């Protein structure tokens, strides 16, 4: 069976194509302009990689905040379910999922079948999300993908105390104006995000093994801070951490 899953987030559109349960193509496209256009580009890129047409896809699933912008017929699936199943497919021993998305963070307890048993979501403030990192990168005149490299050279980490993305950006600008080096600021940002995630995870209850997903999960200093605060190892999926929900969306309904 050939399946397609599309996860339309607030910052990127992700598409995964599975053939007999194995990933044969995937794409991550930034949401620049209209979401519908980003979805179309992402899907077409994945189809091109796989060398197939959309009509050849037997099973199509969609999820994410922008799922309604998927124009072709598909089955709508919850993000919680897709994250749970997607992580279970790649890390079968996972019991806690920490997803760090564009505008929200979510912690999920899953069983050995990848079913969500309980979850907590923080979508009231963008602090600690991809959106916050984009604002921080702009203030520091860096790219988000440079954060791990920059933080590695930090001799110290400054305190980022704001619990709001906008106030956090203001705090970062103040540090820049005070002459604090970018490495120390990035290290402080990473520690702040990791500690905030740990707090959310503890409210749910930490049950190893823990797997981090989402774009922010690609940043090593954030994961390190999360691990240090929780006192346990945090893994990432074998595939790109941003693909977890798209993988879950691609799984047939019988596996949902």
C-alpha positions as CSV (number, residue, x, y, z in Angstrom):
1,X,0.0,0.0,0.0
2,X,1.2,3.5,-0.8
3,X,0.2,6.2,1.8
4,X,0.6,9.9,2.0
5,X,0.6,12.1,5.2
6,X,0.6,15.8,5.2
7,X,1.1,17.9,8.4
8,X,0.4,21.6,7.9
9,X,1.9,23.5,10.8
10,X,2.2,27.2,11.4
11,X,5.8,27.5,10.1
12,X,6.2,24.6,7.7
13,X,4.2,22.1,5.7
14,X,5.5,18.5,5.9
15,X,4.7,15.6,3.6
16,X,5.6,11.9,3.9
17,X,5.0,9.1,1.5
18,X,5.0,5.5,2.8
19,X,5.2,2.3,0.7
20,X,4.3,-0.8,2.7
21,X,5.0,1.2,5.9
22,X,8.5,2.4,4.9
23,X,9.3,6.1,4.0
24,X,10.1,6.5,0.3
25,X,9.9,10.3,0.1
26,X,9.4,13.3,2.3
27,X,9.5,17.1,2.1
28,X,9.5,20.1,4.5
29,X,8.5,23.4,2.9
30,X,8.5,26.7,4.8
31,X,5.1,28.4,4.9
32,X,5.9,31.6,2.9
33,X,2.8,33.3,1.6
34,X,-0.4,31.3,1.3
35,X,-0.5,28.0,3.3
36,X,-2.3,26.3,0.4
37,X,0.6,27.1,-1.9
38,X,3.1,25.7,0.7
39,X,1.1,22.5,1.0
40,X,0.9,22.1,-2.8
41,X,4.7,22.6,-3.1
42,X,5.4,20.1,-0.3
43,X,3.2,17.4,-1.7
44,X,4.5,17.9,-5.2
45,X,8.1,17.7,-4.0
46,X,7.4,14.5,-2.2
47,X,5.5,13.0,-5.2
48,X,8.4,13.9,-7.5
49,X,10.9,12.2,-5.2
50,X,8.8,9.0,-5.1
51,X,8.2,9.2,-8.8
52,X,4.4,8.7,-8.5
53,X,1.3,10.7,-9.1
54,X,-1.2,11.7,-6.4
55,X,-3.8,9.4,-8.0
56,X,-1.5,6.5,-7.2
57,X,-1.9,7.1,-3.5
58,X,-4.3,4.7,-1.9
59,X,-4.4,6.3,1.6
60,X,-4.2,10.0,2.3
61,X,-4.2,11.7,5.7
62,X,-3.9,15.2,6.8
63,X,-3.3,16.9,10.2
64,X,-2.0,20.1,11.8
65,X,-3.3,23.6,12.4
66,X,-3.5,24.3,8.6
67,X,-5.0,20.9,7.6
68,X,-8.0,22.7,6.0
69,X,-5.6,24.0,3.3
70,X,-5.0,20.5,1.9
71,X,-7.0,20.7,-1.3
72,X,-7.2,17.0,-2.3
73,X,-9.5,14.4,-0.7
74,X,-8.0,13.0,2.5
75,X,-8.9,11.8,6.0
76,X,-8.5,14.4,8.7
77,X,-6.6,13.1,11.8
78,X,-5.9,14.7,15.1
79,X,-2.3,16.0,15.7
80,X,-2.1,14.2,19.0
81,X,-2.9,10.9,17.5
82,X,-0.6,11.5,14.5
83,X,2.3,12.5,16.8
84,X,1.8,9.4,19.0
85,X,1.6,7.0,16.1
86,X,4.4,8.6,14.2
87,X,6.8,8.4,17.1
88,X,5.7,4.9,17.9
89,X,6.5,3.8,14.4
90,X,10.1,5.2,14.6
91,X,10.9,4.7,18.4
92,X,8.7,1.8,19.6
93,X,10.0,2.1,23.2
94,X,8.9,5.7,23.5
95,X,6.4,6.5,26.3
96,X,6.6,10.3,26.4
97,X,6.5,12.6,23.5
98,X,7.6,16.2,23.8
99,X,6.6,18.1,20.7
100,X,8.0,21.6,20.2
101,X,6.1,23.2,17.3
102,X,5.8,26.6,15.7
103,X,3.3,28.1,18.1
104,X,2.7,25.5,20.8
105,X,4.4,22.8,22.9
106,X,2.8,19.4,23.7
107,X,3.7,16.6,26.0
108,X,2.0,13.2,25.4
109,X,2.0,9.9,27.2
110,X,1.7,7.0,24.8
111,X,1.4,3.2,25.3
112,X,3.3,0.5,23.5
113,X,0.8,0.6,20.6
114,X,1.4,4.3,20.1
115,X,-2.0,5.4,21.5
116,X,-2.1,8.7,23.3
117,X,-3.2,8.1,26.9
118,X,-2.9,11.6,28.3
119,X,-1.5,14.9,27.1
120,X,-0.8,18.6,28.0
121,X,-0.6,21.4,25.5
122,X,0.6,24.9,26.0
123,X,-0.7,27.1,23.1
124,X,-1.5,30.2,25.1
125,X,2.0,31.7,24.7
126,X,4.6,31.3,21.9
127,X,7.5,31.4,24.3
128,X,9.8,28.4,23.7
129,X,8.4,27.6,20.3
130,X,9.7,27.9,16.7
131,X,8.0,31.4,16.4
132,X,10.0,32.6,19.5
133,X,13.2,31.3,18.0
134,X,12.5,33.1,14.7
135,X,12.1,36.3,16.6
136,X,15.3,35.7,18.6
137,X,17.2,34.9,15.4
138,X,16.1,38.1,13.8
139,X,17.1,40.1,16.9
140,X,20.6,38.5,16.9
141,X,20.9,38.7,13.1
142,X,21.4,34.9,12.9
143,X,19.6,31.9,11.4
144,X,17.8,29.5,13.7
145,X,19.8,26.6,12.2
146,X,23.0,28.4,13.4
147,X,21.9,28.3,17.1
148,X,23.6,24.9,18.0
149,X,26.9,26.0,16.5
150,X,26.8,29.4,18.1
151,X,25.8,28.1,21.6
152,X,28.6,25.6,21.5
153,X,31.2,28.4,21.9
154,X,29.4,30.1,24.9
155,X,31.4,30.7,28.0
156,X,28.3,31.5,30.0
157,X,24.5,31.7,29.5
158,X,22.5,34.9,30.2
159,X,19.2,34.6,32.0
160,X,16.1,34.8,29.8
161,X,13.2,35.1,32.2
162,X,10.3,36.3,30.1
163,X,7.4,33.8,29.7
164,X,6.1,35.6,26.6
165,X,7.7,35.5,23.1
166,X,7.3,39.3,22.6
167,X,8.8,40.2,26.0
168,X,11.4,37.6,25.4
169,X,12.5,39.3,22.2
170,X,12.6,42.6,24.1
171,X,14.8,41.0,26.7
172,X,17.2,39.6,24.0
173,X,17.4,43.1,22.4
174,X,18.4,44.5,25.8
175,X,21.2,42.0,26.2
176,X,22.4,42.8,22.7
177,X,22.4,46.6,23.5
178,X,24.3,45.8,26.7
179,X,27.1,44.2,24.7
180,X,26.4,40.6,25.6
181,X,27.9,38.2,23.0
182,X,25.5,36.2,20.8
183,X,26.8,32.9,22.0
184,X,25.9,33.6,25.6
185,X,22.4,34.9,24.6
186,X,21.7,31.8,22.4
187,X,22.9,29.6,25.3
188,X,20.5,31.4,27.6
189,X,17.6,31.1,25.2
190,X,18.3,27.3,24.8
191,X,18.4,26.8,28.6
192,X,15.2,28.8,29.0
193,X,13.3,26.8,26.4
194,X,14.6,23.5,27.7
195,X,13.7,24.3,31.3
196,X,10.2,25.4,30.3
197,X,9.7,22.2,28.4
198,X,10.8,20.2,31.5
199,X,8.2,22.0,33.6
200,X,5.4,21.1,31.2
201,X,6.7,17.5,31.0
202,X,6.7,17.2,34.8
203,X,3.2,18.4,35.1
204,X,2.1,15.5,32.9
205,X,4.6,13.1,34.5
206,X,7.9,12.0,33.0
207,X,7.9,8.4,31.8
208,X,11.0,7.2,29.9
209,X,11.7,6.8,27.2
210,X,11.3,10.4,26.1
211,X,11.3,11.4,22.4
212,X,11.4,15.1,21.3
213,X,9.8,16.1,18.0
214,X,9.2,19.3,16.1
215,X,11.6,21.8,14.5
216,X,13.0,23.0,17.8
217,X,14.0,19.4,18.6
218,X,16.8,19.8,16.1
219,X,18.6,22.2,18.4
220,X,21.2,20.3,20.5
221,X,21.5,22.9,23.3
222,X,17.7,22.9,23.9
223,X,17.6,19.1,24.2
224,X,20.7,19.2,26.5
225,X,18.9,21.7,28.8
226,X,15.8,19.5,28.8
227,X,17.8,16.4,29.6
228,X,19.7,18.2,32.4
229,X,16.5,19.5,34.0
230,X,14.6,16.2,33.8
231,X,17.7,14.1,34.6
232,X,16.9,11.6,31.8
233,X,18.0,11.0,28.3
234,X,15.9,12.6,25.5
235,X,15.9,11.0,22.1
236,X,14.9,12.2,18.6
237,X,13.4,10.0,15.9
238,X,15.6,8.3,13.3
239,X,14.0,10.5,10.7
240,X,13.8,14.3,10.8
241,X,12.0,15.3,14.1
242,X,9.6,17.5,12.1
243,X,8.2,14.5,10.3
244,X,6.6,12.7,13.2
245,X,3.0,13.9,12.7
246,X,3.2,13.5,8.9
247,X,4.3,9.9,9.4
248,X,1.4,9.4,11.7
249,X,-1.0,11.0,9.2
250,X,0.2,8.6,6.5
251,X,-0.5,5.5,8.5
252,X,-3.7,3.6,7.4
253,X,-6.7,4.0,9.6
254,X,-6.3,0.4,10.7
255,X,-3.1,1.5,12.4
256,X,-4.6,4.6,14.0
